Amino acid sequence: MKVLETERLVLRKIVREDAPFILGLLNEPSWLRFIGDRGVRTLEGAEDYITNVPQAQYARHGFGLYLVERKSDGVPLGMSGLLKRDSLEHVDIGYALMPAFWGQGYALEMVSAVLSQGRRDYGLKRIAAIVSNDNAASIKVLEKLGFQFERHIVMPGATEEISLFLTRE
């Protein structure tokens, strides 16, 4: 089910049939380094992740992570969407791309679409983003979209300090 569309991308709800792509994305070295190991190692694990993360968020909040596909050929590129975490005051935006699609403007395009949706459809005044301190490419995307560094935080269950960014009101 298509949720958002940009010039080059379609963002849609993630379904169980996306498990092979999700399995690959969650085990990409860049995901493991910058986002963290979700312990998903099998197709069944990917299906459980889909049920317990994006689909649970859709049911609870009306939004969640979406699969991002290239409009021209339907090739899945990554994920992007809004998340409501108990440990953060504000809804935050999450995103990840397979490395083959880095440096082509897709991250800026998909995050911009999700940011607009959050403001327009959900009335969010401020949106957060959390990012590894050494993820310069993601920090650059956030800054281009008007996010500002707020402070360093440690998420529950984590040991590594990360950066919290917020949009202006």
N, C-alpha and C positions, 0 to 999 in steps of 0.2 A: 504494500500500500504506500503510494508516493505521499510524502509529507511536504517536502520542499523541492524547489527546482531553481537552478541558476542557469547561467548561459551555457555551461558545460557539464553540469552535474545534476543528478537526481539523488535526493536523500529520502530513504524509505525505511519503514519499520523493519527490524531484523526478525527473521523467521527461522524456524528449525532447519529449513533447507539451506540456510547460510552457514551451517556448522563447519563444512570443510574450509571455507574462507576464514571464519572466525578462529578456528584452530590454528591456521597458518599465521594470522595476524598476531594472536596472543603469544605465539612462540617465536616471533621475529626478534632477533637480538636487540633491535632498537626499542621494541616494546618492553622487553625484559629490563633493559638498562634504564629507560626513562620513565616507564609507567609502573612496572613491577610484575613479578611472577604471580600469576593467578592460579597456578597449579593445574592448568588445563592441558592434558597430554593426549586425549583421545577424542574421537568424534562424539562419544557419549558425554564426555566432560564439556565439550563445546556446546552441545545441546542444553546441558544443565546451566551453563553460563548464560546462554540466551534466555532461558526461562527465568533465571534468578536475578539477572541484572537488567538488560534492556526491557524485557517484557514485564517484569515486576514494576519497573519505573513507569512504563506506559499506564499500567493498571492503577498505580498509586497516585501518579501526578499528572498524567496526560502527556508527558514527554519522557524522553530517555535518549539513549544512544541510537543513532540511525546508521544504516549501511549507506555508504556513499558510492555511487556508481557513475561511471562516465556516460553521459547522455548519448554520445555517438554510437557506442557499441555495447553498453550494459556491463562493461568490465568493472568489477568491484575494486575500489581503490583504498578504502579504509572505512573509518567510523567517525562520526561527530554527533554531538548532541548535548542536551542539558541533563544534569544530574543533581539530585537533592541528596546531599550527604548529611547525616546527623551531626557530624563533626564540624561542619562549616555553617556559618550564619546565613550566607547567601547561596542560592543555586549556582552551580559552577558549570562551566563549559568544558567538555572533554573532546579530544580529537586525536586521531592517529592515522597515518598513511603508510602503506607499504613503501619501502625505500625506492622501488622502481619509479614512483610517482612524485618523489621529492623534487623541489626546485622548479616546479612548473606552475606555481600559483594556485594549486588546488587547495592547499591548507587555508590560505587567505580567503578564497572563494567560499569554501564550505563553512568555515567558522563565522564569516560575515553573515551568511544566510541564517545560521542557527542563532546568532546574536540578535538579528532583526526579529526572528520569530519569538524569541524570549520576551523582547520588549513589546512587540505588537500583540501577540496572541495570549501572553500570560501576564502582561503588565509589570514585568520585572524592571525595577528602577536601577538596581545594581546587580551585576553578574560577576562572579568570581572565576578565577582560573588558577589552578595549581600546577606548578611545573618544576621539574628538576632544575637545580641551580645551574647545571652545566649544559642544559638543552638550549643553546643559543638560537637555533632556528625557530623553535616554538616561542621563545621570548620575543623574538623579532616580529613574529606574526601577531602576538598579543599587543605589542606596542603599536604596530601599524593600525590596529583596530581600536586604539584609545585606552587600552588597559594600562593601569599604572601599578608599579610595585608597591605593595602595602607593607609586608613584613615577611620574615622567615617563620615557618611553622614546622611542627612535627605532627604528622597525622597519627591517630590512634593505631597502635600495633606496629608502627614504623620506628626506625631508629635514625633514619636520615632526614636531615633538615631540607625542606623544599621552600620554594617561593610562592607566596600568595599575591596574586594580582587582582585588582578590582576595576570595573568600569566606573566612570564618574556618574553621578546621579543625573 
